[in-house]
Amino acid sequence: MLARLIPSGATITSIETESITIERVGRGWRLLPGRLGVDNQVLSEAVAHWQQATLEPVAQGPINGAVTVDVWLAGEGQPRRYLFFQVGADMLVQYPALGGQSYKVTEMSWQQLFITDIPHA
């Protein structure tokens, strides 16, 4: 059984990267800073991808060039900090609160989660 990036049943209230924030506003979403062509439907799909993403443990040594993401969930007083890496064709993630285990994000692409280009790692 694969683990989930976001726990089942959890409600995302915001996703913060170094360059953008997707935050819940009422029943919709907004992107800060705002960008043309990124509407509520695109943001809703991105948040849904975060909630659907599954993880597969991988044996991976130290990795450089992380993109840090803080995900705020309803009812939690602190964000969940994730470290994302692009390694070849794979997107890997570490959740430091659970130790140094690396996971491959399955069935999702960088663009589906981040609405941005793949980093140059």
N, C-alpha and C positions, 0 to 999 in steps of 0.2 A: 504494500500500500504506500502510495506516495504522500509526502507531507504537503501541506498547503502553505503558500507564502503568507497569506492572511488567514487567521483562524476562521473556521466555518461559523457563520452566524454573527461575526464581528461587523460593526458598522464603521466604515472609514469616514473621518471628518475632514482630514486634509492629508495631502502628500506633498512634502517639501523637499526639493532638490536644491543644489547650489544655485541654479539659475531660474527655476520656476516654482510656483506653488499652485496646486489644484485644491480648492477649498469648497466645502459644502456651503451653499447659500440657500436656505429654505429647502425646497425639494430639488434644486438644481445645483450646478457647479459653476465656478468661475476660475479663470486662469489669471495669475498675477506673475509678471506683468502681462497685460492683455495682448493678444496677437490676432491679427486679421485671419479669418478662415478657421479659427478654432472656436466652435460654438458649443452649446451645452450638450448636444448629441455626441460630439467627438469626446468631450470630457467624461460624459457618462460611460461611454464605451471603454475609455482608458481605465476608469475606476473599476468597472466590471472585470476587466482583464486582470487587475491586481487581485481581485477577490477570487478569480478562477485559476490563477497561476499555481501550478504544482511544482514540487521540488524533488529532485533525485540526488541522494548523497553521492559525492565524488571524492576521490583521493586527489587532493590538490595541495601543493605546497604554498608558501607565501606568494602573494600576488601584489603587484604595485598598480597604481593608477585607479584606485577605487572612486566610484561615484557614490557619495553618501546620500542616503534618502531617509528622512524621518517621516514615519507614517503614524498619524494620530488616530486612535480608535476611540469611539464613544465609551465612556466609563473608565478610561485609563488616564492616570494623572501624568504620565510621561509618554513621549513618543517611542515607537519601536524604531531603532536605528538599524538600517540595513546597509551593507557595503556591496555594491554591484561592480562586476568586472566583465569585460568582454575578452574572452580568450579564444582566439581563432573564430570559429563559427558559433561557439557556445557563450551563453550568458550565464555567469556564475554569480552567486550571492552568498554572503556570510551574514549571520545575525549574531553579533558579538555577545549579546546577553545569554546565548546558548552555547558559548564556546567558539572555537575556531573552525568548526566544521564548514566545509564548502559544499554548496548544492548547485546543481545545474537546474536552471529554470526551464521547465519543459512546456511545450505547446504554446509558448509566447515569444514574441520577438521584442527587441529593444524598442522599436517604434510603437508597438502596442502598449507598452507600459509607460514610456516616457514622452511620446509625441515629439521626439527630437531625433537628431542623427546619432548614430553609433559613435561613442567617444573614440578618440585616437589613443589607444593604450599601448 
